[in-house]
Amino acid sequence: MPEFAPTFFGELYPSLQALKAAFDPYNQLNPGKIATPSGSGHQLTRVDEVQLRGDADGQIDPQVWQSYSSALKCNGNGACYNFDPDDAMCPSWKATRERMHSPKGRASLFREWLRLQGEAGVDVIQSERSTPSFLRSLPVRWRNTRGPRNGVDDFSHEVYDAMAGCLACKSCAGQCPVQVSVPEFRSRFLALYHARYLRPIRDYLIGSLEYTIPHLAHAPGLYNTLMSAPPVQRWLEKNAGMVDSPLLSRFAWTRFARHWNVQTASVRRLSALTSAQRVRSVVFVQDAFTRYFESPVAASFMELASRLGFRVYLAPFLPNGKPLQVQGFLSAFDKAARENAAQLRRISESGVALVGLDPAMTLVYRQEYRKLLGIDQSPNVLLPQEWLLNVFPESRCTAPVRQYVLLPHCTEKTNASSSSSDWTQLFQRANLELSTPAAGCCGMSGTYGHEARNVRTSRAIFEQSWARIVDTHEQAELLATGYSCRGQVSRLREKRLRHPVEALLECIRR
């Protein structure tokens, strides 16, 4: 204990004081701990005066503790202070070296915010349940948003800044020893925060993406022309805080589906299949990103399945809800998740396997959906490698045999531990050499890198790990499982990385 340091160190204690005076003459670093600067007059902290974290944590209501356990169970072990650029744990911490941008820092800020809410008499759990309507709360949120301009302080803004720097990649949820999940309590905080303060246009553009893109995709040429126009790009960056918006794919989807006899998955159509036909069928669950921005990649999976002798059915597109959840539109996410889950459950009752392509979107079904709806009510949607492992035959590709290097999505790598080894097994069956080097985060993570406020951090994260691999692997072809990862490489290095299914399809075509 601090006050016993002179007794413990004995005649060495004056030397410690001299050292303290040399490097910390104003007693700013851990004041009252170990030693005080010689001649300063400062005193060591007494045992009965030490403020422990538990004293503050004990002020938080037990029901709030239980509800927000994903943040409050942080025990300060500091595993998230990871300096290895080739490890996925908390890329925002590695890029900024700021404690507030680490899981431990965010959990600490959030815990103090909950304590202050309770001290102010605010029931955060009840506030989540009784969020006022958009129009009814608009005057209050407008007035509160003007508050900071008039000198009104609110600790919530500091917490918001910390949450805004989170990539929501869920690496902490998969790697933290006590499973602190920043994306989970981040989304809940954003919902509560924006019940008091106005949202930027950016949030609405991101949250509504899955609803607007299917309609805009009817005129990809017009959309791409507008989004590529410098005046539009400048307006988006200045007023919406968005940069480098992706363009729609101009892929002949209807002609492709007709060629491979891809039909819409319906309960009636699937229930009419025989047992033998069900075994040789698969339902492709679309996601907005690979379906509309990378249509050839989605088509590659369906062609691969067809060439393997499977009849492909296409699940009708419904929003997955991940962009809504990430931005804290929790009521809208609840509605989207329930509608999508109900449709996929009905389809899955036929016994035909459901497969999604993008890992970040597909893993939502086994994480956020299960937390919201429960395991029984959540659809079982497989990652592509999980399904392919059961159906891909032993085959040998004709020369030349190529070497591949896989860069998996960080959410997939940390939350589906067997994902990389599954791809390795698949490539071995195809007589293809696949290696998975240690790699950190690409820095994109969904739309994070497209937000103007995050561009610098996004680039820094990429340069720490992925840049070295992308710039040096010339003998082998790089593959990436994440849509956002491929987009980041294209944006920062003007290189197109293929999805692993495209390499397998190339093999099967031979």
N, C-alpha and C positions, 0 to 999 in steps of 0.2 A: 504494500500500500504506500502511496506517495509520502505520507508524513514520517514513515519509518526509514526512508532512504538514507538519511545521515547515519542512523544507527547501523544499517546494513552495510554501507560502504566504508564507514569508519574514517580513517585518515585519508582515504582516497576521495572523500566527498568534496573537499575544497577544489581538488583538481577538476572534478566534474563541473563545479560551478564556474571555474575559469574557462572551461571549454564551452559551456553554455553562454557565457558572456561574450566570448569571441565570435560565436556563430549566430547567437540569438540575443543580442543585448537588450532588446525591448520585450523579451519574454512572450513572444507571439506564437511559438511552436509548442503545442502541448503544455500550456502554462499550468504550473502547479504539479507537474509530473516529473519524477526522477530527480530533477535539480532546478534551482533558480539561478539566474545570473549573479555572480559574486558582486557585492556592493549595491545591488538593485533595491534591496529592501522587500522584495517579493517573498511570499511565504508559500510553502508546499500545501497542497490541499489536504485537509484532515479527512480521516476515514469516514466520519459521519456526515461529511459535507459533499461527498462524491455523488454526482448525479448519474444514475444508471439508466440505460435505455428502457429497462423494464418499468421504471417509475412513470415514464410517459406512455409506454404501451399499455400499461394497466388502466389508463384513462379511456381507452377505446372500448365501446360496448361489446360484450362477448358475442352477440349475434352478428355484429359487423365483422368481428374477428373471423367467425366461421364462414361468413359469406365471401370475404375477401382474403381467404387463406392463401391464395396464389401469390399474394404480395406480402402478407404479414408473417408467413412462415420463413422468410429470409432470415437466416441466423448470422449473417455477416461473414461467412467463411471466405468470401472473396475469390471464389473459383472463376468468377466472371472477369476478374482483372487479368485477362489472358493476353500475353504479349505476342503469342505465336501468330504471325499473319496467315499461316496455312491451316489454322484451326477456325472452325465456324463460329465459336462462341463470341457473341456480341461484337459484331463488326463496327458499330458506332463508337464503342469504347476504344477500340484499337485505332480508329481514324482520328479521334478527337483528343484522347487521353484525358478527358474530363469526366470526373466521377459521376456527374449528373446524367451522363450518357452511358452508364453501365446498369445492368440489372440491379445490382446492390444499391446504386445511387437512386435509381428510379423508385425502387421499393421503399427506401428510406424517406424520400420526399412524399411519396403517396401515403405512407404510414403517418407521417406528421400531418398531412392534409386531412386524413380521416380523424385524427385526434382533435384538430382545430374545428372540424365540422361538428363533432360531438360537443365540444366546449361551447360552440355557438348555438347548440340546441337543434342542429339539423340532423334529421334521420335520413341518412343517405339511402337506406334500403327502401324506405317509403317513398323517397324522392324518385327512385328508379321506377317504381310501380305507378306513380301518378304524374308522369311527365305531361305538361299541358300541351294543347294543340299548337301547331306552328303559328297560326294567325293570332290566337289569343295571347301567346307569349311574346309575340313580335315587339310590342311597345316596350315591355320590360327588358328584353334582351338588347334592344337598340339603346335604351338608356344606360344599361350596365356597360355596354361596349364603349360608350362615350366616357365612362368613368375614368379609365386610365389617362385619358387626354386631359382631364381636369384635376389630376393629381390624386385620384382615388386608388389606393393600393389594395391588392388582393393576392395572397399567397398562391391562389389557384393559377395565376399566370406563370409563376415559376415552375409549377408542376406541369403545366401545359407545354412549356418550352422543352422540358425534359422528355415528355411523351412524343412531341413532334419529331424528335431526333431518332426515335426508335424505328427500325426497318420492319418491325412485325414479322421477322423471319422465323421466329419460334425456336431459334437455336438454344436460347436459355431454357425453354421448356424441356428440351431434349437432353441438355447437358448439365444443367445445374444439379448439384448433389441433392438439393431438397426440392427440386422441380419448381422453382419460382418462374412463373410465366408472365412476362411483361405484357405481351400482346393481349392477354386475357383481361388484366385489370386496366390496361391502357384504354381498351375500347369502352369499358364501363365508365372510366373517368371522362373520356371525351363526350359520352352521352350526357353525363351530369353537367359537365362544363358548358356544353352548348345549349343546355336548358336555361342557362343564365346569360350566355354571350352569343352574339351572332356568329354564324359560320361564314368562312370565306367561300367565294364562288367555287374554288378548287374542290372543296369537299363534295359539293353537289355534282360537279362534273365526274368525279371519280365514282361516287356512290351510285350514280344513275347510268354508268357506262353499260352494264349488262342489259339495260332496258332500251337504251337509245341505239346502240350499235347495230342490232339486227335490222332496224328500220333504215338506218343510214347505209347499210350494206347493199341496199337495192340500187344505190347510185354511187358506187365506189369511185368512179372517175371524178364526179363533182366534189365529193367529200375530199379526196386526195388533193385536188387542185386548190380547194379553199385552205386546207390545212398546210399546204406547202407554200402558200403566198406569204411573203415577208411581212406585210401589214398585219395579217391574221396572227402570225407567229409572235410579232411584237406585242399585239394586243393581249394575247393569251399569257405571255410572260409578265406583262405589267399589271394586268387586271385580274387574271385568274391564277397567276403563279405557276403556270405549267409550261414546260419546254420540251422540245423534241418529241412531239406527239406522234405515235406510230400511225402508219397509213394502212388502209384496208387492202386486203389481198384481192386481186382481180382474177380469181381462179374460177374456171368454168365448173362450178359445183354440181349443178343439175346434170350436165352432160356426163360428169364423172360418175355420179350416183347411178345414172341410167346404164352406163357401160358395165359397172360391176354389180348391177342389180341390187343396189342398196335401197331398202325400203324403210319407211317410218315404223318404229316399234309401237305397236298398240296391243292392248290386252287381248282383243279379239284375234288379231293376227298371230300372236305368239301362243295363245291357248290352243290354236288349231294345229300346232306342230305336233308331230309324233315324238316319242321319246328319243328315237334315233336322230331326228332332225334337231331337237333341242340341244343335244350333245354337240352337234356340229354348227351351232349358231352362237352369235355374240352380239350384245347390244353396246354400241358406242355411245358413251355419255359425253355430250359436247360441253366445252367450256368456251366462253366468249373470245378468249385470246387466240387459241390455236384454230378455232373455227372461222373467225372473221379477219384476224390479222396475219395468221399463218396457215391459211387453208391447205396449202400443199402438204404441210406436216400432218394435219389431221387426216388428209386423204391418203397419205402414205401408210398410216396404221390400218385404215380400212382395206387398202389394196393388199397389204401384207396378210391380213386375216383372210381375205378372199383367196389369195394364192395358196394359203395353207389349207384350203378346202372348207372354210367356214362361211356361212351365210351371215352377212352383216346387216344388222338393223340399227337404225339411227333413233336414239331417244329424242323426242321433241324438245327443242331448246327451251329451258326455263332458267332464269337467273339462279346461279349458285349462291350468291349472297356474300361472298368473301369481301369484295370491295366495300359493301355496306358495313360489315362487321369490323373491318380494319379502321374505318373512319368513324365508328361509334354510332352509326344509325341502327341501333339495336332493335327498335320496334319494327323497322322495315326489314331487317335481317330475319327476325323471328317469323314474319309473314312469308318471306321468300323461301326460307328453309323448310317451313311446314308444307308449302305448296309443292316445292320440288321433291321433298322427301316422299310425300304422298304419291306423286306420279311415279317415281322410281321404285317405290315399294310395290305398287300395282304391277309394274312391268316385271319386277324380279320374281313375282309369285309364279311366273311361268317356268322358273328353273333355269333360264338362260342367263349366263354370266354378264355382269355389267362392268365395263372397263372405261376408265377415264384416262386422259393423256397427260395433261399438265399436272405435275406432282403437287404444287402448292394448292391448286383448286381441288384436286381429287382427295387430298388428305383432310380437307374441310369436312368431308362426309364422315370420317372416323374420329374427328376431334370436336370441332365446334358443334356439328349436328348431334353427336352423341351426348355432349354435355347439355344441350338444349332439349333434345327429344328423348334421350335414353337410347340404349343399344338396340332394343327391340323395334323402335320406330325409325331408326336410321338405316338408309339403304347401304348395302355392302357393295361398294364400288372399288374394283381392283385397280392397282397401278398396272401399266402395260406389261412390265416385266414379270409381275406376279402371275398374270394370265398366260403370257407366252411361255413361261417355264413349264406349264402343264401341257402345252400343245405343240411346241416347236420341235420338229424332228431332228434327228442326227443328220447332218448334211455336210457336204464339202464343197466349198466354193471353187470355181475354176480360177486359174491364175489370171491376174496377179493377186496374191493374198496380201491384204493391206493391214497395217498396224493402226490401232485406234487408241486414243486417250480420252477417257470419260471425265467430264467435270459435272458432277451431280448438283442439283439444286440444294442449297443449304437446309431448307425445311425438310426435304426428303432425306438427306444424309443424316440429320440429327433426330428425326422423328419416325423414320422407317429404317431401322438399323441394317436390315438385310438388303436394302435396295441396290447398293453398289455391287455386292457379291452376286445378286440375282442377274444383273446385267453381264457380269463376268462369265457366269455359267452359260448364259444364252450365247454369247459370242464364241465360247469354246465349242458349243454344239455346231456352230456354223463354221468351225475351223478358222476363226478370226481371232487375232490377238488384241486383247483389250486390257489396258492398264488404267488404274485410278490413282493418280498422284495426290498427295496431301494438298488441299487447296482450301482457302478461306471462302469468303463471300464475294460475289461479283459486284455488289454495291447497288444493284437495281431493286430487287425484292418488290415485285409488283409494280406499283407506280411511284415508289419512293424516289427513284432517281429522276423521274419526270417532274418532280416538284422543285420549283426554282430555289426554294429555301434549302434544299438538300443537295443541290448539284455538286458543290465543292466536296462535301463529305462523301457523296456517292463515288466521285472520281478517285478520291483518296483511298477508299476501300478497294476499288478495282486495282489501283496501282500497287497496293501492298502485296497482293498474291496472284490474282488472275493475270495481270499484265505480264509477269515473268513467264508464266506458262504459255500464254497466247503468243508471246513474242519469240519464244525459243524453241517450241515444238514444231519443227518444219518437216521432220521425217515421217511423223505420224499425223493422222487426221484427228483434230479435236472434235469431240461430240459433247453436247450439253442437253440435259433433260429439261431444264426450265425455260419457259418462254421468255421470262424477264432476263435470264442469263444470256440467251442468244441475242436479245435486243440490246443488252449492254455492250457486248462485244462488237456488234454491228455499229453501234453509235460511237464507241471510243476507238475502235481499230478498223472499222470498215471491212470487217470479215464476217462471212456467214458461217456459223457453226451449224452442223446438222444434228437432228435428234437421232438417238440410237436406232429407232425403228426405221429410219431412212437408210442407214447402213445395212441393216438386216434385210430390208426390202431389196436393196441392190444385190445382195448375195442371192436371194431367192430368185430374182429375175434371171440370173445367170443359169 
